[in-house]
Amino acid sequence: MHDFELISNILCPYTQRAAIQLAEKGLEARRTYIDLAKKPDWFIQLSPLGKVPLLRVGDTAVFETTVICEYIEEATVGQAPMWPDHALDRARHRAWAEFASTVIADVFGFYMAPDEATFERKRSELAGRFARLESQLAGAGPYFGGKRFGLVDAAFAPIFRLLETFDQLGDFRLLHGLPATAAYRRNLAERPSVRTAVVPDYGQVFTRYLAGRGSHMARLAAAAADTTSVEA
């Protein structure tokens, strides 16, 4: 019996990766949310880098997303492995999971762009990332490796969840002309482990977060929030 506690802030996309992995394996973990702007002393003691996610296993703290996911795999040998069986396939999936981590950073740069010109440049760069993903998905499905859901899928799912909020603010053409990526996004969104990886009002929380960033996207989010408030 594993004693897992997954610690994060409420929006962290990296934490979702571990939450999806645990759900796929039928494992439960206590979820503890903290405010990264006011980190509790106990968290600072546990996390040398002061970042989330953090997985507490009994009295031991494991940090860094990739390390957490690898630990879960090693600790649950025989339980629905989420890397491919063959070494070269595993390496390819690990590489594209790291690519997903880079895309998350690109998404941050996109929604934090301070002005419209920078926003458009970041939008174009992000769309280019998805175009690279498209080349890996053609002919495959419904998941990255075919029929088997894996950790690379758990890495991309939180990214597409962020796009759900962006879609409420405008058409940014991030997946324009990318049918395989659009289908991949839909398939991931239907996975129960993906749907339950976040709090029920995640989209509203993220929209409020965006509205306070002082960015070009923030102005779009603030306008959307005002419209919702008037309609309510």
N, C-alpha and C positions, 0 to 999 in steps of 0.2 A: 504494500500500500504506500503510495507516494504522498508526501505532505508538501503540496505546492502552494505558494503564494506569489501571484504575479502583480508586481507593483509598477504603476505608471501614472502619467497624467491621463486625463479623460480622452484626449484626442490622438495620442501617439500612434502613428501607423505601423511603427516597428513592433510595438507591443501586440498589435493585432495578429502579426505573423505567428507569434508564439501561442496566442489564444486560439487561433485557427488550428494549429498543430495539435494542441492539447485536446481540442474538441474532436478532431479527426480520430484521435486515439481513444476516445471515450474517457478521458481523464478530466477530473475536476480540479480547479485551482481557485483559491480565494482571490478575489480581485480587490486591490487596495489602490485608491486614486489619491494622488498628492498634487499640490500646487507647486509647479517648478519655480515660480517666482518667490515662494516662501517655503523652501524645502525644510521638512522637519529634521530635527537633529538626529533622530534615529536613522533616517534615510541617508544623511550625509555620512554617518558612521558606516553604513553598509555599502555605499556606492563610491568607490574611489574616484570615479570620473564625474559623479554627480548627475548621471544621465539615466534615463529610462529606455527600455524596460530593465527591471531587475527581477530575477526569479529567486525567491527564498525557498530553499529545500531544507526543512527542519531549521537548524541553526546556521546553515551555510548559505551565503549569498552568491549568486552567479550573475555576472553582468556582461553586457554586449550581446546584441541580438543574435549574431551568428553563433556565438558560444552557447547561448541558451538553447537555441534550436538543436545544435549538435548534441548537447547534453541530453535533451529530451529523447532524441533518437537513440543514443547509447543506453539510456536508462530504461528504454522500453523495447529492447530487442525482441523481435517476434510479434510485436503489435503493430500491424499496418505500417510497414516501413514507408517512408515518404521520400526517399531518394531512390533512383533506379538501381537495378541489380548489378549492372555492369560498370566497371570502374570509369571507362571513358564517358558513358552516359551520365554517371554521377558528376564527373568533372564539368561536363557541359551544363548540367542543371545548376550546379553550384555557381558557375560563372554567370549564368543569367539571373540567378537570385541576387548576386552582387550588382548586376546591371540594374535590377529593380531598386536596390538601395540608392543607386545613383539617380534614378528617375525621381525618387522621393525628394532628393535634394533639388532637382530641377523644378519639381512642382512647387517647392517652397520659394525658389527664386521667381517663379511665375506669379504667384499670388502676393509676393512681397515687392514686386516691381513698383518703384515710386511714381512713375509717370507713364503716360500712354505709349511713348516711343520705346521705352525699356520693356514695358509690358508686351508689346508686339514682338520684340526681339526674343524675349523669353518664351513667348507662346510658340514662335516658329521653331526654336530649339527643342522645346518639349514635344511638339508635333513630330520633329525629326527622330526623336527617341522612339516614339511609338511606331514610326515607319520602319525602324530597325527591328523592332519586335515583330512586326507584320511578316518580315522575311523569314522568321523562324516558325511562324504559325501556319503558313500556307500548306494545306493538305493534311494538317494534324487536327486533333480535336477529340472531345470537347475541351481538353486541357492541354497544357504545354507539351506533355509527353504522350498525348493520345488519350486513352480512356482512363488512365490512372491519375488521380489527383495527388499532387506532391508538394514539396516545400517551395518549389519555384512558383507554383500557383498561389500558395499562401503568401508569397512575397509580393506578387502583383495585385492580388485582390484589394488590399487597402488603398492602392493607388487609384483604382477604378472607383472605389467608394468616394474618394475626394472629388472625382469628376462628376459624381451625382450632384454635389452641391454646386459646382461650377455651372452645370447645365441649367440650374435654376436662375442663374444670373445672366446668361447669354450663350450664344452659339460661338464658341471659340475655335471650332473646326479642328480640334485636336486629333480626332480620329477620321477626318475627312478622307475618303478614298482608301480606307483601311478596313475592308469587310471582315477579314479574319480576326483582327484585333477587336472589332466591335462585337463579333460573335463570342469571342473569348471573354470579353467583359461581361456579356449577358450570362454566359455559362457559370462564371465565377459567382456572380451576384445571386444565383439561384441556390448555391451550395449552403445547406443549413449552418455549417461551421462558420461560414463567412458572415451570414446574416446575424448570428448571435455573438460575434466577436466584439461588438461595441454596445454602448448604452442605447436604449430605444430612441432617444431624441438626439442622436449623434449629429444628424444633419443640421438641426436647429442650433446646437451648441457650436458647431463649426462655423455656421453663418455668423453668429454673434462674435465669435473669435475673429473672423475676417474683418468684420465691420470696425474693429478697434485697432487695426494694424497701421492706419495712416498711409496705405498704399492705393494704387489705382484700383485694384480689386476691392479694397476696403470701401471705396466710394460706391462701387457697384453693389456690394453687400449691404451697405447702409441704406441705399435707395430701396433695395428689395425688402429690407427689414421695415422700413417706413411704410411701404405699400402693404405689407402683411399686417402691420399694426392698424392701419386705417381700415382694411377689410374686416379685421376682427371686431 
